[in-house]
Amino acid sequence: MNSRERVIAVFEHELPDRVPCWCGASVEFWAKAKKELGLDDEGLCLRFRDDFRRVFAEYAGPEFPMEHSQATYRTPFGIEREGYGYGQPLTHPLADASVADVESYAWPDPAWMDVSKIKAAAEAYNGRFAILGGDWSPFWHDAIDLIGMENLYIKMYAEPDVVDAVLKHLVDYYFQVNKRIFDAAADAIDIFFIGNDFGSQTGPLMSPDMFDRFMVPHLKRLCDLGHSYGLKTQMHCCGGIYELIPSMINAGIDSLHAVQPSCRGMELDRLKSEFGDKIVFNGAIDSHHILMEKAVAGVEEGTRLVLETMMPGGGYIAGASHDTILEETPVDNVLAMFDAIHQYGVY
């Protein structure tokens, strides 16, 4: 099997030749690994045996001046952010909004995203790898930016119509961006990849009832869109989300990415036994306690133990339990993880 065939088999809950590999890394770790190993981007993907490649739309809309001098990033929804990575929001413009205020807000135009290069970028891989596409669509995080997290929780109870209006506008935007992407390139994409973090170290960020009320309809809308183009759906979601997984499955999520076994409720044997035949699990090799803290031999052993639990019957993609391997992670440990997957992940 080539990488694409291997991944497709897993998404169909069929046994591949071996467990597929996934590598998500921070920009800083990626640069460090390339320098240490003397490889370019594609060379590093091949060394890690990553079975996936990803293609993106590009922002081609108007350039807005930053209102805050310390801002380092601006979201499509006008939120300026400061700090490490994408930073934290400097303002919450809809914190006190009415439904009318939400309706009159300056929502972005989906046409600002240029989709013209996606198909060629995907086809350049000649069908060898599983292609991830679509917009990240982090509507939960965007709602937090616009309203403020504590305020958003209060409004879910006190002003649910305001929350509904904000979420609808956010997902309307992402729906149309993704539709444009899929109209242009769905036949060259395999997996619609989105991301929303609904969990913390100690459990879900909202109750299952509130998740079903506010989040599931929008997840389902995006999943239905991807499925209508013949794509599988994968969602990145950090944290302890055991209680939410049945609703994610019902919404149409085909794969849950970067399973974190160190969080409450995310014991791997429990996840595998209860949901392993219903959803693909991607990740699960602990980024902190294994990849950062262990020596190479410990990484190899920890990876082997995860594979023993997760690979029986298929439905598993192996990789780190965090979406982006951090810069402080030793390159030798990441190599040890991927080499161990290759050694012990054969069916």
N, C-alpha and C positions, 0 to 999 in steps of 0.2 A: 504494500500500500504506500502511496505517497501521503504527504501531510494532509492534504485536503480530504482524500478518501478516508483517512484515519479519523479525522474529526467528524466528518459526516456520519460515519458508522456509530460513533459515540452518541451523537445527537439523535440517532434513530434507535438508540438503546440496543445496538448490535455490538458484538465483540470485534474490535479492531485487531491488528497484529500486535500492537503494544499500546500502552497508555500514551495519549498525546501530551505534549509539553506546552506550557504557557509561560511566557516571560513578559511581565510588566515591570518597568524600571523607571526610577526617577531620572531626570535629565542629568543630574550630578553623578549618579551611579553609572549611567550609561557612558558618560564621558570618561570616567575613571577606568571602567572595564576596557574600553577601546584603547586607552593609553597603555594600560598594563599588558594587554594581550597583543597589541600592535595590529588591531583589526579595524575595518571600517564598519558601518552600520549593518550591512547585509552579512558581512563576515561574522559579526558577533551574534546575529540571529542564528546563523548556521551552527556556530560553535555551541550555543545553548540548545540547539535542536528545537527551536521554537517552531511549532506547526502552524502558526497564525501570522498573517500580515494584515495591516490596517490601512484604510484609505479615508481621506477626509475631504469635506467641502472647505472652501476658503472664504473668509470674510472679505467682501468686496463692496461694502456699503459706505456710507459717509463717515468721515473721521470727525469725531466730536472732541472738542477741547476739554481737558480735565479741569473741573472746577476746584479741586483740592490739590494743592501743590505736592502733597505727600503721596498722592494716589499712584499706584504702580500698574493698575489694570482696570478696565471698564468692561462690564458685562453687556450683552446686547440689550439688556433692559435698563441701562442707564445707571447701574450701580457702580460707583467707584470703590476700589478696594486697595488696601495697603497691607504689606507684610509678606511673610515667607510664602513662596509658591504663588497661588492666586490671591492670597491675603484674606483680610476680613473686611466686611462692608463698613464704609465710613458714614453712611446715612441709610435710613429706612423710609423712603419717600411715601410709602402707602401705610405707614404706621397708624395714622388716624383717618384713613380714607373711608368714605361712604361707597356704596355701590356705584353711584354716579361718578365719584372721583376715579374709581377703578376704570369705568368705561371711557372716561376722557383722558386717561393716562397715555403718554406717548409710547405706545407699544411698537416694537421693531417690525420691519417688513421682511418676511421670509425670503424675498427676492434679493436681499442683501448677501445671501450666501451663494457663492459661485460653485455650481456643481459640474461645470463643464469638463474638468480634468479627472474626475473620479474614475470613470470607466477605463480610460487609458491607463491610469495608475494601477488599477486592479488587474487588467489584462496583461500588464507587463510581467506578472508572475506566472503566466502560462498554465494556470490551473494546478500549480504544484502545492499551493498553500490554501488554507481556509481563510477567506477574506472577510474581515470585520468592516462594517460600514454603518452609515447612519449617524445622526447627531447624538451626542451624549445625553441631551434632553434632561438635565437635572432639575426638573420643575419643583421638587420639594425644597431644594437649596435656594432656588430663585425666589420662592415664596418667603423663605426665611430672610433673604436679603431685602426684599421689598417691604416686609412688615415688621421684622424683628422676631426672634425665636420665641421668647416668652409671650410677647404680644400675640403671635400667631396661635399659640396654644389657647390663650384666653379667647381669641376670636372664634376658634373652632366651636366653643360652647356659647359665647355671647352674641357673636355676629357671623354665623355660618354662611350667610348669603354673601358677605364680603369675601370670605375665604374661597367660596365657590367661584365667585367672579374672577378673582385673581388667578386661581388654578386654571380656569377655563381659558383665559387669555394666554397664559403661559403655554398650555398644551396645544392650543390652537396654533401658536407660532411653531412649536416643535413638530406638530403634525404636518404642517405645510412644508417646513424645511425638509423633513424626512420624505415626504411625498415627492418633492422635487428631486431629491437624491435618488430615490428608487425609480422614478420615471426615467432618469438619465442612465442609471447603472445597475438596476436590481439584478439583471442577468449576469453580472460580473461579481456580485456580492453573495456571500453565503449566510452571514449572521448579522442581524441587526443588534448592535451593542449600545446599551444605554446605561446610565448610572444614577442612582439615588441612594444615599446612606440613611437607612431607617433604623439602625441599631447602634447601641453603645456597648461598652465592655460588660455592662451589667444587664442588658436586655433591650427590648424594643424601645424606640423613642416615642411610641404612642401605643395605646391599647389595640388589640385586634379589631374591636368594634369601630374605633376611630379610623384605623387604617382602611377598613372596608368602606367606611362612609366617605372619606376624603381622597384616598390615594388609589384604591383599586380601580374605580371607573376610568381614571386617566391612564393607569398602567395597561388596562385592558384595551383602551382605545389605541394606544401605541402598538401593543402586541398584535391586535387585529390588523393594523395597517401593515406591519411587517409580514404577517402570515398571508395577507392578501397578495403579496408579491412573491410568495413561495420561500420566504426567508425564515430561518430559525431566530429566536430571540434570546439574548443573554443580557442579564442585568448585573452590574456591579452593585454590591450592597455590603457595606462593612457592618461589623458588630454582631451582637447577640440578637438574632431575628427568628429564633426557632418558632415562636408563636405565630409569626407572620407568614411562614413558608406555605402553609396550605392555601392562603389567599393569593400568594404570588403564583402558585401553580394554577389556581382557578382563573387568574387574570390572563394566563397564557405565557408566562415566563417559561422558556424551555431549559435555561441554564442559569445557575446562580454562581456568580463569580466573587470572589476570593474569600472563600469560607475561612472563618477565623476560629480555630478550635480553642483558643484561649479565652473566648468570651462565654458568658453564662448561657447554658442551654445548647451550646454548639459542639457537644461531644460527638466525635466522628462516627462511632459505632451506632449511636442513636439516630443521627441524620441518615446514615446509609440504610439502616433497617426500616425506618419509617417512610423515607422519601426517595430512596435510591432508584426505584423503578418508575418514578414519576417526573424527576427533574435531574438534569446533569449538574454535578457539583464540580466546580473549577477552583483549584487552589489547595488550601488545607495544610500545606507544609509551613509550620509556624515561622513567620518572618522574624519574630523577636527572640523567642526562647530557643529556637533551633538555628536559624540562619545567622543571627548576630552573636549568640552567646556560646555556641558549641564550637569545638575544633572540627577539623574536616571529618575525622572518624565519627564524631557525634552527629554531624549533618547527614552523613551516609546512613547511619543507623536510624536516625529519626525519619528520614525519607522512606526507608524500607518499611518501617512500621506503619506509616501513613498508607503506603501502597497496599500493605496486607489488609487493611481495613476497607479502603475505598475502591480498589480495582475489581474485586470479584463481581461478575455479572455485567461489567461495563458501566457506562454512565459516569465516567470520571475522567477529568483532565487535570494533570498534575502541574503544580506550580506553587509559588509563594502565597501566603495567606494575606498579603497586602497587595493592593493594586500596583504600587510602585515601590520596588526594592530601593531602600534608602541608601544614601551615599556611604554611610558608616558601615554598611554590610561588607564583609571581606569578599573580594572577587573569588578567592579560592573556595569559599563556602558555597557560593552560587554555582560555581563549576561542579563542586561535589554533589550538590543537589541534582543538577541536570544529568550528571553522569550516573548517579544512582537510579534515577528514573529510567534511564536507558538500559541499565543493567538489570534492575529488578522488575521493571514494568512490562515484561513480555508475557503475552497470553499463550 
